[in-house]
Amino acid sequence: MAGTNYIEILKNKIDADNFAKISALKNSKLHKFVAEAIELFEPAGVFICTDDAKDIAWIREYAKQTGEEKPLAIEGHTYHFDGPQDQGRDKEVTKYLLPKGTSLGQGINSIEKQEGLSEIFGLMKGQMNGRKMLVMFFCLGPTNSEFSIPCVQITDSPYVGHSEFILYRPGYEQFKNIGDSPDFFRFMHTEGELENFVSKNPDKKRIYIDLNENIVYSVNTQYAGNTVGLKKLALRLAINKSDKEGWLAEHMFLMGIKGPKGRITYFSGAFPSACGKTSTAMLPGQTIIGDDIAYLRIKGDEIRCVNVEQGIFGIIQDVNPDSDPVIYKALNTPGEVIFGNCLIVDGRPYWLGMGRPLPEKGLNYIGQWTKGMKDSKGADIHPSHKNARYTVRLDSLANCDKNLNNPKGVVLGAVVYGGRDSDTCVPVEQAYDWTEGIIAKGASLESETTAATIGTEGVRSFNLMSNLDFLAIPLGKYIQNNLDIVRRLKKTPLIFSVNYFLRDENRKYLNGMLDKLVWMLWAELRVHGDIDAVKTPTGLIPKYKDLAELFSANLKKDYATDDYVKQFTIRIPQLLAKYDRIEAIYRKETNVPQIVFETFKTIRGRLKDLQNKKGDYVSPLAL
């Protein structure tokens, strides 16, 4: 209410030590937020967490005291379980709170704002009774930076707090710096009623996002993707904020590729799930800044980027000494690591694809598990969930880039888009220019489903820039923002597409697991104009001799001409079908930039010209 003195309310609701911490932040919007949360949640006590190491350690220990985390045999390692019906981001109950009569476009979930607020406040009312309310401060992006976004998280889950202190930079001092500015993100979460340490009412799970107020509410859930506000929930807020301010918030890794004479070129990359994103960001011999979310800003005549996070909340399935040696080592070394929804036996975590046999019984997210157990639908219950996770700081990895916390970010040399595609796109290709790259590679990104997880193999799922699930603005506006960001630059970053999943007529993969290193090293050389390329209707592909040299020097592997021809043949019927599919999707949307359709027309024209001259399938040696 107008005129309410929220700092006085807080003084009466919080003990003296914690009141001193909150009153040191001279921000009236923050005081109002915390006071209203206390009134809503009715907690037994309030803990205000500063950047002090003692406060952060208290959160970590409190997670173990409450039973939300339990210690493992390796020092500093803990495990956490979410409920059986709370094992991933829940799209169905994640909605935008929108004023009556407004829409963000088809396929974007929303609810009328007042209706949604009434519902979620009803679910939240009194839910911290008998529990402690935690108020924590973080910073998206490096602190004291043009990229910094201060955030405040209110939760009753110390697991959420512990996760966020691994994943994000502490932000209490950042709040001191912003004074009374209202420009920060807010997150309000409660686990709701608990049973055996997990949320008891997943059917009443709700995650509601208010773009106008930069606030996210979540209730009756513990899974980090629904509760760690600064991750994909904050990405939605940041996409909306960046739209208004002229920068980009992207679902992208950020890594350094090493070129000749010690040169490092920074790449960002967007890949849908199961398309090779993390394995690319962790390529042997290269450096990693981040694996998930990046902010991009124009600075002078450059695009500069930062990793929003300082840690990784990664899928643990198939992390083993061969596929991910750096991560595997970190997961077996003393230090701060949280394992989520793995199998636990004798104080040790086990997961699918870890490179050794798994025990036949143990403790997991359903309770006591034994091999052969079935769920209510008759399907096998895996020892470790397929979406089981690890949470670890990036600086615990041997390949962490020295610029992780650089407040100026790094200069972007190139963007790469990758999808899962068995029969259409070549392993690596450079777009002719930024516009064509954004439209024909980023905004045309697809990923095939797999038989192992869906039951029908080869169904293509559209996912522009791998950001479709998180769009907080209309799709056409998002594409236009990506096109516009380079308009003032004299030299734009290059754009590449990659595809690690091409197969032959016998369904055998045409690429080796580590071939992606060569594709990325080739792209790095192209950024600096060190080598030439072959023109195709859809972009520029490598010359055979350059790839042969890269395979020999970096993988100690002979690269056969026959492999080159199979991998880089131009598959014209499939490419034409792809652009027909993508254009049909955009024809159903409103306000899509006309340049999108003009670009598809231009590429189709090039493809048909080549088809008329050389047939449906054209060897790269014939170009």
C-alpha positions as CSV (number, residue, x, y, z in Angstrom):
1,M,0.0,0.0,0.0
2,A,1.1,3.6,-0.7
3,G,2.9,5.2,2.2
4,T,3.6,2.0,4.0
5,N,6.8,2.0,5.9
6,Y,8.1,-1.5,5.0
7,I,11.4,-1.1,6.9
8,E,9.4,-0.7,10.1
9,I,7.4,-3.8,9.3
10,L,10.6,-5.7,8.8
11,K,12.0,-4.4,12.1
12,N,9.1,-6.0,13.9
13,K,9.2,-9.3,12.0
14,I,13.0,-10.1,11.9
15,D,15.5,-10.5,14.7
16,A,18.1,-7.8,15.2
17,D,21.0,-9.5,13.4
18,N,19.0,-10.2,10.2
19,F,17.3,-6.8,10.3
20,A,20.7,-5.1,10.3
21,K,21.6,-7.0,7.1
22,I,18.4,-6.1,5.3
23,S,18.3,-2.5,6.5
24,A,21.9,-2.0,5.2
25,L,20.4,-2.3,1.7
26,K,18.7,1.0,1.1
27,N,16.2,-0.2,-1.4
28,S,12.5,0.4,-0.8
29,K,11.3,-2.0,-3.5
30,L,13.4,-4.8,-1.9
31,H,12.0,-4.0,1.6
32,K,8.4,-4.2,0.3
33,F,9.1,-7.5,-1.5
34,V,10.5,-9.1,1.7
35,A,7.8,-7.7,4.0
36,E,5.0,-8.9,1.7
37,A,6.7,-12.4,1.4
38,I,6.7,-12.6,5.2
39,E,3.0,-11.8,5.4
40,L,2.2,-14.3,2.7
41,F,4.3,-17.2,3.8
42,E,4.1,-16.8,7.6
43,P,7.6,-18.3,8.3
44,A,8.8,-19.2,11.7
45,G,11.9,-17.1,11.1
46,V,13.9,-15.2,8.5
47,F,17.5,-15.6,7.5
48,I,19.1,-12.8,5.4
49,C,22.1,-14.1,3.6
50,T,25.0,-11.7,2.8
51,D,28.1,-12.4,0.7
52,D,30.0,-13.3,3.8
53,A,31.5,-16.8,3.7
54,K,29.9,-17.6,7.1
55,D,26.4,-16.9,5.8
56,I,26.9,-19.0,2.7
57,A,28.3,-21.9,4.7
58,W,25.3,-21.7,7.0
59,I,23.0,-22.2,4.0
60,R,25.1,-25.2,3.0
61,E,24.9,-26.8,6.4
62,Y,21.2,-26.0,6.8
63,A,20.5,-28.0,3.6
64,K,22.0,-31.0,5.4
65,Q,20.3,-30.3,8.7
66,T,16.8,-30.2,7.0
67,G,17.5,-33.5,5.1
68,E,17.2,-31.8,1.7
69,E,20.8,-32.8,1.1
70,K,22.8,-35.6,2.6
71,P,26.5,-36.1,2.7
72,L,28.4,-38.5,0.5
73,A,31.7,-40.3,1.0
74,I,33.8,-37.8,-0.9
75,E,34.4,-34.6,1.2
76,G,32.1,-31.7,0.1
77,H,29.8,-33.9,-2.0
78,T,26.1,-34.2,-1.2
79,Y,23.0,-35.7,-2.9
80,H,19.4,-34.5,-3.2
81,F,16.2,-36.2,-4.4
82,D,13.2,-34.6,-6.1
83,G,9.8,-36.3,-6.0
84,P,9.0,-38.9,-8.7
85,Q,6.7,-36.4,-10.4
86,D,9.1,-33.5,-10.1
87,Q,12.0,-34.6,-12.3
88,G,12.2,-31.8,-14.8
89,R,11.0,-28.5,-16.1
90,D,7.2,-28.6,-16.2
91,K,6.1,-26.7,-19.3
92,E,2.4,-27.3,-18.7
93,V,2.2,-25.3,-15.4
94,T,4.9,-22.7,-16.4
95,K,2.9,-19.7,-17.6
96,Y,3.3,-16.0,-18.2
97,L,1.0,-13.7,-16.2
98,L,-0.5,-11.4,-18.9
99,P,-3.0,-8.6,-18.7
100,K,-6.4,-9.3,-20.3
101,G,-6.4,-9.2,-24.1
102,T,-2.6,-9.6,-24.5
103,S,-0.7,-12.5,-26.1
104,L,2.9,-13.5,-26.8
105,G,1.9,-15.6,-29.7
106,Q,0.8,-19.2,-30.4
107,G,2.4,-21.9,-28.4
108,I,3.5,-19.6,-25.5
109,N,1.7,-20.6,-22.3
110,S,-0.1,-17.8,-20.4
111,I,-2.8,-17.1,-17.8
112,E,-4.7,-13.9,-17.1
113,K,-2.6,-12.0,-14.6
114,Q,-5.1,-11.4,-11.8
115,E,-6.4,-14.9,-12.1
116,G,-2.9,-16.4,-11.9
117,L,-1.9,-14.2,-8.9
118,S,-5.0,-15.2,-7.0
119,E,-4.4,-18.9,-7.6
120,I,-0.7,-18.9,-6.8
121,F,-1.0,-16.7,-3.7
122,G,-3.7,-19.1,-2.5
123,L,-1.3,-22.0,-2.9
124,M,1.5,-20.1,-1.2
125,K,-0.4,-18.8,1.8
126,G,1.1,-20.0,5.1
127,Q,3.4,-22.5,3.4
128,M,6.5,-21.6,5.4
129,N,4.7,-22.0,8.7
130,G,7.2,-23.8,11.0
131,R,10.0,-23.3,8.5
132,K,12.6,-20.6,7.9
133,M,12.4,-18.1,5.1
134,L,15.7,-17.6,3.3
135,V,16.4,-14.3,1.5
136,M,19.5,-14.5,-0.7
137,F,21.1,-12.1,-3.2
138,F,22.8,-13.0,-6.5
139,C,24.1,-11.4,-9.7
140,L,23.5,-12.6,-13.2
141,G,26.7,-12.1,-15.1
142,P,29.9,-10.9,-13.5
143,T,29.5,-8.3,-10.7
144,N,30.2,-4.6,-11.2
145,S,29.7,-5.0,-14.9
146,E,27.5,-3.5,-17.7
147,F,26.1,-7.1,-17.9
148,S,25.2,-7.4,-14.2
149,I,21.6,-8.0,-13.2
150,P,21.0,-8.0,-9.5
151,C,18.6,-10.7,-8.2
152,V,16.9,-11.6,-4.9
153,Q,15.6,-15.1,-4.2
154,I,13.2,-15.9,-1.5
155,T,12.7,-19.6,-0.7
156,D,12.2,-22.1,2.1
157,S,14.6,-24.6,0.4
158,P,18.2,-24.5,1.5
159,Y,18.9,-26.9,-1.4
160,V,17.8,-24.1,-3.8
161,G,20.0,-21.7,-2.0
162,H,23.0,-24.0,-1.9
163,S,22.6,-24.7,-5.6
164,E,22.4,-20.9,-6.4
165,F,25.6,-20.2,-4.5
166,I,27.4,-22.7,-6.7
167,L,25.8,-21.5,-9.9
168,Y,25.8,-17.7,-9.4
169,R,27.9,-14.9,-8.1
170,P,26.9,-13.6,-4.7
171,G,25.0,-10.3,-5.0
172,Y,24.5,-8.7,-1.6
173,E,27.2,-6.1,-2.2
174,Q,25.8,-5.6,-5.7
175,F,22.6,-4.5,-4.1
176,K,24.5,-2.0,-2.0
177,N,25.8,-0.5,-5.2
178,I,22.4,-0.1,-6.9
179,G,20.9,2.0,-4.0
180,D,17.2,2.5,-4.4
181,S,17.1,1.4,-8.0
182,P,14.0,-0.7,-8.8
183,D,15.9,-2.5,-11.6
184,F,16.4,-6.1,-10.3
185,F,14.8,-9.5,-10.7
186,R,12.8,-11.1,-8.0
187,F,12.1,-14.8,-7.3
188,M,9.6,-16.2,-4.8
189,H,9.5,-19.9,-4.1
190,T,8.1,-22.4,-1.6
191,E,8.3,-26.2,-1.6
192,G,4.9,-26.4,-0.1
193,E,3.9,-29.3,2.1
194,L,6.7,-31.9,2.3
195,E,6.6,-35.7,2.7
196,N,9.9,-37.6,3.1
197,F,11.7,-34.3,2.3
198,V,10.0,-33.8,-1.1
199,S,7.1,-31.7,-2.3
200,K,3.9,-33.6,-1.4
201,N,1.5,-31.9,-3.9
202,P,3.0,-32.0,-7.4
203,D,-0.5,-31.8,-8.9
204,K,-0.6,-28.2,-7.4
205,K,2.8,-27.3,-8.9
206,R,2.7,-23.8,-10.5
207,I,5.5,-21.6,-12.0
208,Y,4.2,-18.2,-13.0
209,I,6.2,-15.4,-14.6
210,D,5.3,-11.7,-14.5
211,L,7.3,-9.9,-17.2
212,N,6.1,-6.4,-16.3
213,E,7.2,-6.8,-12.7
214,N,10.4,-9.0,-13.4
215,I,9.2,-11.5,-10.8
216,V,8.7,-15.3,-10.8
217,Y,6.6,-17.3,-8.4
218,S,6.9,-21.1,-8.0
219,V,5.2,-23.4,-5.5
220,N,5.0,-27.2,-4.7
221,T,8.2,-28.1,-6.6
222,Q,11.8,-28.7,-5.7
223,Y,13.4,-29.5,-9.1
224,A,16.0,-26.9,-9.8
225,G,14.7,-25.9,-13.2
226,N,11.4,-24.9,-11.6
227,T,12.9,-23.4,-8.4
228,V,16.4,-22.0,-9.0
229,G,15.0,-18.7,-10.2
230,L,18.2,-17.4,-11.9
231,K,18.3,-20.2,-14.5
232,K,15.7,-20.6,-17.3
233,L,13.1,-18.6,-15.4
234,A,15.5,-15.6,-15.3
235,L,16.3,-16.2,-19.0
236,R,12.7,-15.4,-19.8
237,L,12.9,-12.2,-17.8
238,A,16.2,-11.3,-19.4
239,I,14.9,-11.9,-23.0
240,N,12.1,-9.4,-22.2
241,K,14.6,-6.9,-20.7
242,S,17.1,-7.3,-23.5
243,D,14.3,-6.6,-26.0
244,K,13.7,-3.2,-24.4
245,E,17.3,-2.3,-24.0
246,G,18.9,-3.5,-27.3
247,W,21.0,-6.6,-26.3
248,L,20.5,-10.3,-26.5
249,A,19.9,-13.0,-23.8
250,E,20.6,-16.4,-25.4
251,H,20.5,-20.1,-24.6
252,M,24.1,-20.5,-25.5
253,F,27.4,-21.9,-24.4
254,L,30.5,-19.7,-24.5
255,M,33.9,-21.2,-25.1
256,G,37.4,-20.5,-26.4
257,I,38.7,-22.3,-29.5
258,K,42.5,-22.4,-29.8
259,G,44.0,-21.4,-33.1
260,P,47.6,-21.1,-34.4
261,K,50.3,-19.4,-32.3
262,G,48.3,-19.3,-29.0
263,R,45.3,-17.5,-30.5
264,I,41.9,-18.0,-28.8
265,T,38.7,-17.2,-30.6
266,Y,35.5,-17.1,-28.6
267,F,32.4,-18.9,-29.9
268,S,28.9,-19.0,-28.6
269,G,26.6,-21.9,-29.5
270,A,23.0,-22.9,-29.3
271,F,22.0,-26.6,-29.4
272,P,18.7,-28.2,-28.4
273,S,18.9,-31.0,-25.8
274,A,20.8,-34.1,-26.9
275,C,22.5,-32.4,-29.8
276,G,26.1,-32.1,-28.4
277,K,26.0,-28.8,-26.6
278,T,27.9,-29.7,-23.5
279,S,30.4,-32.0,-25.3
280,T,31.2,-29.1,-27.7
281,A,31.6,-26.6,-24.9
282,M,34.0,-29.2,-23.2
283,L,36.1,-30.1,-26.3
284,P,39.5,-31.5,-25.4
285,G,42.2,-28.8,-25.3
286,Q,39.8,-25.9,-25.5
287,T,38.5,-23.6,-22.8
288,I,35.0,-23.1,-21.3
289,I,33.4,-20.0,-20.0
290,G,29.8,-21.3,-19.8
291,D,27.6,-24.2,-21.0
292,D,24.1,-22.7,-20.9
293,I,23.2,-19.0,-21.0
294,A,25.0,-16.0,-22.4
295,Y,24.3,-12.3,-22.6
296,L,25.5,-10.4,-25.8
297,R,26.0,-6.7,-26.0
298,I,27.5,-4.3,-28.5
299,K,30.6,-2.5,-27.1
300,G,32.2,-0.1,-29.6
301,D,32.6,-2.1,-32.8
302,E,32.4,-5.5,-31.2
303,I,29.9,-8.0,-29.7
304,R,31.0,-8.9,-26.2
305,C,29.6,-11.8,-24.3
306,V,29.5,-13.1,-20.7
307,N,28.4,-16.3,-19.1
308,V,25.4,-15.5,-16.9
309,E,26.5,-18.2,-14.5
310,Q,29.6,-19.4,-12.6
311,G,28.7,-23.1,-12.4
312,I,27.1,-26.0,-14.3
313,F,23.8,-27.7,-13.6
314,G,24.4,-30.5,-16.0
315,I,22.8,-33.7,-17.1
316,I,25.0,-36.5,-15.6
317,Q,23.9,-39.4,-17.8
318,D,26.8,-40.6,-20.0
319,V,29.4,-38.5,-18.1
320,N,32.3,-40.9,-18.0
321,P,36.2,-40.9,-18.2
322,D,36.1,-41.3,-22.0
323,S,33.3,-38.8,-23.1
324,D,33.8,-36.1,-20.4
325,P,37.1,-36.6,-18.7
326,V,37.3,-33.1,-17.2
327,I,33.8,-33.2,-15.6
328,Y,34.3,-36.8,-14.5
329,K,37.4,-35.9,-12.6
330,A,35.6,-33.0,-10.9
331,L,32.8,-35.3,-9.9
332,N,35.3,-37.6,-8.2
333,T,37.5,-35.0,-6.5
334,P,36.8,-33.5,-3.0
335,G,35.0,-30.2,-3.4
336,E,31.5,-28.7,-3.5
337,V,29.3,-30.9,-5.7
338,I,25.5,-31.7,-5.5
339,F,24.3,-34.9,-7.2
340,G,20.6,-34.9,-8.0
341,N,18.4,-37.9,-8.5
342,C,21.2,-40.4,-8.9
343,L,21.4,-43.9,-7.3
344,I,23.1,-43.8,-3.9
345,V,24.9,-46.9,-2.5
346,D,27.4,-46.8,0.5
347,G,27.8,-43.1,0.2
348,R,28.6,-43.0,-3.5
349,P,26.5,-41.8,-6.5
350,Y,25.9,-43.9,-9.5
351,W,24.3,-42.9,-12.8
352,L,23.5,-44.2,-16.3
353,G,26.4,-44.3,-18.7
354,M,29.1,-43.6,-16.0
355,G,31.4,-46.2,-17.6
356,R,31.1,-49.0,-15.0
357,P,28.5,-51.5,-13.8
358,L,25.8,-50.2,-11.6
359,P,24.6,-51.8,-8.3
360,E,21.4,-53.8,-8.5
361,K,19.9,-52.1,-5.5
362,G,20.2,-48.8,-3.6
363,L,18.5,-45.6,-2.7
364,N,17.1,-43.3,-5.4
365,Y,14.4,-40.7,-6.1
366,I,11.6,-43.3,-5.6
367,G,13.0,-44.7,-2.3
368,Q,14.6,-48.1,-2.0
369,W,15.2,-49.4,-5.5
370,T,16.0,-52.8,-6.9
371,K,16.8,-53.9,-10.4
372,G,13.7,-54.9,-12.4
373,M,11.3,-52.5,-10.6
374,K,8.4,-51.2,-12.7
375,D,6.4,-48.0,-12.6
376,S,2.6,-47.8,-12.7
377,K,2.7,-48.0,-16.5
378,G,4.9,-51.1,-16.5
379,A,8.0,-49.3,-17.6
380,D,11.4,-50.0,-16.0
381,I,12.4,-47.6,-13.2
382,H,16.0,-46.7,-13.9
383,P,18.5,-46.8,-11.1
384,S,19.3,-43.1,-11.8
385,H,16.9,-40.8,-13.5
386,K,17.6,-39.9,-17.1
387,N,17.5,-36.3,-16.1
388,A,19.7,-36.8,-13.1
389,R,22.0,-33.9,-12.5
390,Y,25.3,-32.6,-11.1
391,T,25.9,-29.0,-9.8
392,V,29.5,-27.9,-9.8
393,R,31.5,-24.6,-10.1
394,L,33.2,-23.9,-13.4
395,D,36.4,-23.0,-11.7
396,S,36.7,-26.5,-10.4
397,L,37.2,-27.7,-14.0
398,A,40.8,-27.8,-15.4
399,N,39.7,-26.1,-18.7
400,C,37.9,-23.1,-17.1
401,D,38.8,-20.0,-19.1
402,K,40.6,-17.2,-17.3
403,N,37.9,-14.7,-18.5
404,L,35.0,-16.4,-16.7
405,N,34.5,-13.4,-14.4
406,N,35.8,-10.7,-16.7
407,P,33.4,-7.8,-16.2
408,K,34.0,-6.7,-19.8
409,G,33.2,-10.1,-21.2
410,V,35.0,-11.6,-24.3
411,V,34.9,-10.6,-27.9
412,L,32.5,-12.8,-29.9
413,G,34.2,-14.3,-32.9
414,A,31.5,-16.7,-34.1
415,V,28.1,-18.2,-33.4
416,V,27.4,-21.9,-34.0
417,Y,24.0,-23.6,-34.2
418,G,23.7,-27.4,-33.9
419,G,20.8,-29.8,-34.3
420,R,20.2,-33.6,-34.5
421,D,19.8,-34.4,-38.2
422,S,20.3,-37.8,-39.7
423,D,20.0,-37.1,-43.5
424,T,20.1,-33.4,-44.4
425,C,22.8,-31.0,-43.2
426,V,26.5,-31.4,-43.6
427,P,28.8,-31.6,-40.5
428,V,29.9,-28.0,-40.6
429,E,29.0,-25.1,-42.8
430,Q,29.5,-21.3,-42.7
431,A,26.7,-19.0,-43.5
432,Y,27.3,-16.4,-46.2
433,D,26.5,-13.5,-43.9
434,W,24.9,-12.7,-40.5
435,T,21.4,-12.3,-41.9
436,E,21.4,-15.6,-43.7
437,G,23.0,-17.3,-40.7
438,I,20.4,-16.1,-38.3
439,I,17.5,-17.0,-40.5
440,A,18.6,-20.2,-42.3
441,K,20.6,-21.7,-39.5
442,G,19.6,-20.3,-36.1
443,A,15.9,-19.6,-36.8
444,S,15.7,-22.9,-38.8
445,L,17.1,-25.1,-36.2
446,E,15.6,-28.5,-35.9
447,S,16.3,-31.6,-33.8
448,E,15.2,-35.2,-34.4
449,T,13.6,-37.3,-31.7
450,T,15.2,-40.6,-30.8
451,A,13.6,-44.0,-30.6
452,A,15.1,-44.6,-27.1
453,T,13.2,-41.7,-25.5
454,I,10.2,-41.0,-27.6
455,G,9.3,-44.3,-29.4
456,T,9.2,-42.7,-32.9
457,E,12.6,-42.0,-34.4
458,G,13.3,-39.1,-36.8
459,V,10.5,-36.8,-35.9
460,R,11.8,-33.3,-36.4
461,S,11.2,-30.7,-33.7
462,F,11.5,-27.0,-34.5
463,N,13.4,-25.0,-32.0
464,L,14.7,-21.6,-33.3
465,M,18.1,-20.7,-31.7
466,S,17.3,-23.5,-29.1
467,N,15.3,-20.8,-27.3
468,L,11.7,-21.5,-28.2
469,D,10.7,-22.8,-24.8
470,F,12.0,-19.6,-23.1
471,L,10.7,-16.8,-25.5
472,A,9.1,-13.9,-23.6
473,I,8.5,-11.8,-26.6
474,P,6.8,-12.6,-30.0
475,L,8.8,-14.9,-32.2
476,G,9.0,-12.5,-35.1
477,K,10.3,-9.7,-32.7
478,Y,12.9,-12.1,-31.4
479,I,14.3,-12.9,-34.9
480,Q,14.4,-9.2,-35.7
481,N,16.4,-8.4,-32.6
482,N,18.9,-11.1,-33.6
483,L,19.2,-9.5,-37.0
484,D,19.5,-6.0,-35.7
485,I,22.2,-6.4,-33.1
486,V,25.0,-6.2,-35.7
487,R,23.7,-3.3,-37.8
488,R,26.2,-0.8,-36.4
489,L,29.2,-3.2,-36.7
490,K,31.8,-2.9,-39.5
491,K,32.8,-6.6,-39.0
492,T,30.2,-9.1,-37.8
493,P,30.9,-12.5,-36.2
494,L,30.6,-15.4,-38.5
495,I,27.8,-17.9,-38.1
496,F,28.2,-21.7,-38.6
497,S,25.9,-24.7,-38.4
498,V,27.1,-28.1,-37.2
499,N,25.5,-31.5,-37.3
500,Y,27.1,-34.5,-35.6
501,F,24.4,-37.0,-36.4
502,L,24.5,-37.7,-40.2
503,R,23.9,-41.4,-41.0
504,D,24.4,-43.6,-44.1
505,E,21.7,-45.8,-45.7
506,N,22.5,-48.5,-43.0
507,R,21.8,-45.9,-40.2
508,K,25.5,-45.9,-39.3
509,Y,26.9,-42.5,-38.1
510,L,29.2,-40.8,-40.6
511,N,31.0,-38.8,-37.9
512,G,33.2,-40.0,-35.0
513,M,32.5,-38.7,-31.5
514,L,35.6,-36.4,-31.5
515,D,35.2,-35.2,-35.1
516,K,33.4,-32.2,-33.7
517,L,36.9,-30.9,-32.6
518,V,37.9,-30.7,-36.2
519,W,34.7,-29.0,-37.3
520,M,35.2,-26.3,-34.6
521,L,38.9,-25.9,-35.4
522,W,38.1,-25.4,-39.1
523,A,35.5,-22.7,-38.1
524,E,38.1,-20.9,-36.0
525,L,40.5,-20.7,-39.0
526,R,37.6,-19.4,-41.1
527,V,36.9,-16.6,-38.6
528,H,40.4,-15.2,-39.3
529,G,40.4,-15.9,-43.1
530,D,43.3,-18.4,-42.8
531,I,41.8,-20.9,-45.2
532,D,39.5,-20.9,-48.2
533,A,36.2,-22.7,-48.5
534,V,33.8,-24.3,-51.1
535,K,30.6,-22.5,-52.0
536,T,27.3,-24.4,-51.8
537,P,23.7,-23.2,-52.1
538,T,23.4,-23.0,-48.3
539,G,26.8,-21.8,-47.3
540,L,30.5,-22.5,-47.3
541,I,32.0,-25.9,-46.5
542,P,35.6,-27.1,-45.9
543,K,38.0,-28.1,-48.6
544,Y,39.2,-31.7,-48.3
545,K,42.9,-30.9,-47.8
546,D,42.2,-28.6,-44.9
547,L,40.2,-31.2,-43.1
548,A,42.7,-33.9,-43.8
549,E,45.4,-31.7,-42.2
550,L,43.3,-31.0,-39.1
551,F,42.3,-34.6,-38.6
552,S,46.0,-35.7,-38.8
553,A,47.3,-32.9,-36.5
554,N,44.6,-33.0,-33.9
555,L,43.2,-36.5,-33.9
556,K,46.1,-38.4,-35.4
557,K,43.6,-39.8,-37.8
558,D,43.7,-40.4,-41.6
559,Y,40.7,-38.7,-43.2
560,A,39.6,-40.5,-46.3
561,T,38.3,-38.7,-49.4
562,D,35.4,-41.2,-49.4
563,D,34.4,-40.0,-45.9
564,Y,34.6,-36.4,-47.0
565,V,32.3,-37.1,-50.0
566,K,29.7,-38.9,-47.8
567,Q,29.7,-36.3,-45.1
568,F,29.7,-33.2,-47.3
569,T,27.4,-34.3,-50.2
570,I,24.8,-31.6,-50.9
571,R,21.4,-33.4,-50.3
572,I,19.1,-31.1,-52.3
573,P,15.7,-32.9,-51.9
574,Q,16.2,-33.0,-48.1
575,L,17.3,-29.4,-47.9
576,L,14.4,-28.2,-50.0
577,A,12.0,-30.2,-47.7
578,K,13.6,-28.6,-44.6
579,Y,13.1,-25.1,-45.8
580,D,9.5,-25.9,-46.8
581,R,8.9,-27.2,-43.3
582,I,10.4,-24.2,-41.6
583,E,8.6,-21.7,-43.8
584,A,5.3,-23.4,-43.2
585,I,5.8,-22.8,-39.5
586,Y,6.6,-19.1,-39.9
587,R,3.6,-18.6,-42.3
588,K,1.4,-19.5,-39.3
589,E,3.0,-16.7,-37.1
590,T,2.2,-13.0,-37.2
591,N,4.7,-10.2,-37.7
592,V,7.5,-12.4,-39.0
593,P,10.1,-10.2,-40.8
594,Q,9.7,-10.3,-44.6
595,I,13.4,-11.0,-44.9
596,V,12.8,-14.4,-43.5
597,F,10.7,-15.5,-46.4
598,E,12.9,-13.7,-48.9
599,T,15.9,-15.6,-47.5
600,F,14.2,-18.9,-47.9
601,K,13.3,-18.0,-51.5
602,T,16.9,-17.1,-52.3
603,I,18.3,-20.4,-50.9
604,R,15.6,-22.5,-52.7
605,G,16.6,-20.8,-55.9
606,R,20.3,-21.7,-55.4
607,L,19.4,-25.3,-54.5
608,K,17.2,-25.7,-57.6
609,D,19.8,-24.2,-59.9
610,L,22.4,-26.7,-58.7
611,Q,19.8,-29.5,-58.9
612,N,19.1,-28.7,-62.5
613,K,22.8,-28.7,-63.3
614,K,24.1,-31.6,-61.3
615,G,21.2,-33.7,-59.9
616,D,19.7,-34.3,-56.5
617,Y,22.9,-35.3,-54.7
618,V,26.1,-33.4,-55.4
619,S,29.6,-34.4,-54.3
620,P,31.6,-31.6,-52.7
621,L,34.3,-32.5,-55.2
622,A,32.0,-31.4,-58.0
623,L,31.5,-27.9,-56.7
